Amino acid sequence: QVQLVESGGGLVQAGGSLRLSCTASGSGFAINAMGWYRQAPGKQRDLVATITEGGRTNYADSEKGRFDISRDNAKNTVYLQMNSLKPDDTAVYYCKVSYLWCDYWGQGTQVTVSS
């Protein structure tokens, strides 16, 4: 059973920064891709950023230039460095880990950005 542990969320003022992390455990197979998604109250869950095993990244337009996704393959960990945070970034952020045949989601971590 794969388990994802997320951390790094919290309350920050607009313009501040947070660094989210997500570590996968419980599988002996290599992770193909990892990513971050977010869901604000009353809205659908949207992609924030993804990164492949080879390091290719993809960002949503609203986050490009402010957020940076990275991964440590040896530690099975994905990070999301969030800079210049805006109130619109407030959401529950979910880690997603994709194996060859299965996807797994973290429990979510709350990010709140005050104005």
Summary of the structure (lengths in Angstrom):
residues: 115
radius of gyration: 13.5
end to end distance: 40.0
largest distance: 43.4
contacts: 335
relative contact order: 0.32
helix: 5%
strand: 57%
